[in-house]
Amino acid sequence: MPLQRPTAALAALLGGLVLTGTLAACDSASSSRSEASPTQVLATAKKTLDRTSGVDLTLATDDLPSGVTGVQHAEGVATHAPAFDGKITVVLGGQSVAVPVVSVGGKVYVQLPFTSGWQDIDPGSYGAPDPAQLLSPDQGVSSLLTATTGVRKGDSVRGGTDNKEVLTTYSGHVSGAEVKHVLPGASGDFDATYTLTGDDQLRQAELTGVFYPHSDPMTYTLTFEDYGTDKDITAP
């Protein structure tokens, strides 16, 4: 005897049960996020950044102290190989110099102006970090998330492409010993503000403090886009 299709009433009942279960799961996830402490939220954001294959990364400042040799801007693809492929702008003797940079295999290669080919350098001598290490789980930007103290939740606003994302800020303090892993000249305590998406992605980190010896406090802003980026970066 052929099986009969479910009656309309039964189909409606089944659909209602599925919808109820879906809504309950969503409510549970939303409740779980709302019950998490700010410190727990940052710890989750660290895991999200540590697990992604790579990101489009930008580091920038508008107030680099005069007279210092330091990083003004950097942008490129960073992966957990670890590796980086992009461009860094360094201020030398008051002049901004933008150079292509590839960091892979523990070496940082640059194409300096007025030179041919690539050469490996010590980025610390230019006040710059090894850009491949910015995604290091132990000493990169994500390590600052769990090293931040006095974390407070801030406002949530719409942002991202077409304002489709809900972005929430979290702020606190982090020691210069921790920030020094990210930018080698850091000293003293730093104010930190992190912007997170609703799915626990760190979208922006603002760090304010003394990054260069004998200089005034300043702010570096790091942004992270396109989580899941996958790029094979090789030595030039």
N, C-alpha and C positions, 0 to 999 in steps of 0.2 A: 504494500500500500504506500503510495507516495507521501513523503513528508509534507505537512501543510506549512505554509509560511506563517510566521507569528502574526497574531491578530494586531490590529492597530493599537488596541489598549496595551497589549504586552510590549509592543515596540516602544510605545510612549513611556511605559514603566522602566524598561531597560535603559532608554535614553536618559530618563531622569536620574537613574542611579549612577550612570556614567558621569553626567554633568555634576551631580552632587559630590561624587568622589573627586573630580577634577578641582572643583571649587574648594573642597576641604583641603586638598593638597596645597593649592595656592595660598589659602588662608594660613595653613601651617607654616609654609616657607616664609610668608610675610611676617607672621608672628615671631618666627625664629630670628629673623633679621632685626626686628624691632626690639627684641629682648637682649640681643647681643650688646655687650659694653663697647664703647669706642675703641678700647684696646683690642678686644676680640675682632672687631671689624677690620682694624689695620692688620692684624695677624692673618685674617682671611685674604686680604688684598695682597699680602706678601706671597702667600701660597699661589694665588692666581698669576702673579707676575713671574714667579719662579718656575711655573709649569708651562708657560707659553714658549713656543719655539723661537719667537723673536718679535721685535716691535720696531716701528719707526720712532726714533728718539731724537729729541731736540734739547739742547742745553743753551741758555741765553741769559745775558744780563744787559741792562741799560745803564748801569752805574759802576762800571769798572773803575776803581780808584786811579787817579792820574799817577803816572810814573812807575806803574807796576808792569811786569811782564806776566800776562795772564790770558785766560781764555775768555773771549767775548761771545763766541757763538760756536755751536757744534750741531751738526745734524747728519743723520744717516740711519742705516739699518744695523741694529744690534741683535745678535743671536746668542743662544746659550752654548755655542760651540766650545768656548766663547770666541766671538769675532765681531768686528765692526767694519763697515764700509761706508765712508761718507766724506765730510769736509769739516775742518776745524778752522776757525778764525782766531788768531792769536795777536795780541797787541805787543809789539816789540819796539822799544824806543819811541813810543807815541804813535806808531804807525800800525794800522791793521793789516795783517797778512793772512789771506785765506789759502789753505793748502789741502789737497786731497789726502785722505788718510785711510790706510787699511791696517787693521790690527788683527792678527791671527797667530796661533802657535806661540803665544807669549812674546811676540815682537810687534813693534809699532813702526809701520813704514809710512813715509811721507814723500811727497813730491814738492821740494822747496822751490820757490821762485828763482828763475835764472839758472836753474840746474837741470841736467838731463837725467832721466831715470828716477828710480826710487832709492831711498836710503833709510835704514832703521835708526831710530832715535830713542832717547830716554825722555818721555813726555814730561816727567817731573821737572826737568831743567827748564821747561817753558811754563811751569805752573799749571800743567794740564794732567788729567788722569789718563790712564790707559783706557780708552773708550770701550774696549771689549770687556772690561771688568765692571762696567756700570750695571750689568745684569747679573753679576755674581750674587748668588744667594747669601754668601757669608760676608762679603765686603762691598757689595754694590748698593744701589738705591733701595732695594727691597729690605736690606738689613736695617735701614734707618726706621722703617715702619714699626718694627718690633722693639727698637731701641728708644723710641720716643716716649717721654714721660709726661704725666699731667695731661693726657689726651682729652680733648673736649670736642663734642660734636657741634658743628655749626649749622648754617642754613642749607636748605636744599633748593636748587634752582634748575630751571630748564636750560639745556645746552646741547652741544654737539651738533651734528648735521641736522638742519631743519628743526632744531630744538626738540628732537625726539628723545633725548636722554634726560634722566633726572640725576643731577650731580650734587653730591653732598660733601661739605668740607669738614675736615678734622684737623685740629691744631694742637700743638704741644711744644715740648723742648727736647733737644737732642744734643749730646755732648760733642765737643770738637774732636775728641778721640775717635768717635764713630764717623763723623763727617769727613775726617781726614782720609779715610779709605776711599771716599768718592772724589774729593778734591784735596790734593796733598798739602796745601798751605793752610788749611783750616785750623783755628784755635779758639778756645773759649766755648761758651754755650751758644746754641743756635735756636732761633725760633723756626718752627716748621709748620707749614700748612699743606695738607694733602687734599686733593679733590678726587673723589671716587665715584664711579658709575654705580647704577643699581645692581649690576652683576659683578660687583667686587673687583673691578679693574681700576688700578691707579692711573688716573688720566693726567694729573699734574702734581708736581711737588715744588713748593717754594721754600727755600732755605735762606735765612737772613742771619748774618753774623760776620765775623772777621775771617776772610778767606786768604788774605795775603798779609805777611808780617808788616807791622808798623803802618797799617792802613785803617781806614774807617770801615764800619760795617756796611755790607752791601747785600744784594739779593740775587741769587741764581734761581732760575725757573727751569725745571725739567718737565717735558711733556712726553707722553707715551701714547702712540696711536697704532692702529692696525695690529692688535694682538693676533698672534697666529702666523705672523709673517715668517716665511721660510726662504732663506737665501743661502746658497753655497758660496762662501767667501774664502778665497784662496790668496796666498801671498803673491804679490806682483812680481 
